[in-house]
Amino acid sequence: MRQKIQEDQKRTEGLAMLIKFIKLTSRLHPITMATRHLTSSPLTSDDLWLSSSYKFFLPTPTRWMDNDLFGHVNNTAYYSYFDSVINRYLIHHCHINYDIIRGFMVQTQCEYRRPLQYPDVPVVGMFVRRIGSSSVTYNVGLFPSEVLKNVSREKDVIQIMSEGVFASQLNRTEDVSALAVGSCVHVFVDTQSNKPTPLPDNLKAGLQKILGNVESRL
């Protein structure tokens, strides 16, 4: 009986130490803990899986190195696709100057439904969910290439691969379902101080072009 009481006491003490460690870690590494929390909360809106919800699209070819031992693109590669497309949009359509301002990705989330394989050429769709004073929240979706089958003829292939396509340039007939959907949050900082800085006008103007019907604070 005494031995059982001692074992229960040790378990209680061990649990208390674990809880204390988690609380301490969350204070020391708030960004890491926030990312874990977002990843554990799957997206629930069915609209996010439909191509009609997105304002901008850019083809993103897979690479041989993206495939893992199971013969499909590893889930970590999806984040690199999202990050690349977001930054390409900032460069081509927001004219961001990385010598003055840069974005740190502080939160990410992704939910998967269907796998990719090299040499697939998926298309990343994106829209801006929220514009803050120094932060931007994006929604992103990974679609099969058929989402661009009705693209306007005024754009050539090289231009599409480089600059992407706005939803207004698509002659839509029906929705295409996403392979994966996610969200990302950028905090923009001054390159000299590494501290959050207000978004410049050119950046806000470009982001407003793909702003969804959601909260925006400029």
Steps between C-alpha positions, in 0.01 A plus 500: 500500500779739594686411178190580288461838673866578429460405131189718465687787664791462255259502205332816630836671551614395151182635339539829689860533374388429141227767517751748645746420216231550232405838649865607513562388139198692376642819653849443361387398148163661428530469121579128509215427738256704291598311187443167671162616620391610152619176344292298744179689412385390152314739273126440500351725229402304189540816291877492548514178295338668197701683235237776476603622847849601382609824334841413354662186354856400415625164366771344717683201345600221737864392517649149506640571846147576630401132481556295814547124555126443465503629142308823556592860574590533868265721701779741594543594132150650492613779732783590261248522212278734703794714611638530146167603347429757771841661454469494121171687534663755729780554248295520178174657620592690817847614388645429841851628569679232704783743573260703716238257623467124524237255618558238769266200484383459859201266466418223254234234461421236239238229459544227239243299303674359190871435435730641233772319307791622292472614216158652584460873443250618761363854517506702821197722554506778757301786643560744785275441801619789715725804470628638829728793574816288458366149435316316222300177520476294182283203408661262252384194312682247283302402189548263204612671179149478349408807705673707228354324197274800420759773542464804276700476175654843560767340723772268371644205690821675607305796635265271692790306654675822598223738606199274558135560415227697675163334540347768276713365214345153523194403298354282774242233421518292818686475829813289544567336837828561682755231584599689815413829667683711754559841650811709563573816698774747407630761743689770311807649663745779428823351366715728714330452837331161444194645673142500364433790266181642342423366153599746224230624263623299200481179703148573628380592150624171354354294783160666469472360146461150643322585824219260586163601643632501854631736768763751391667765714724741308 
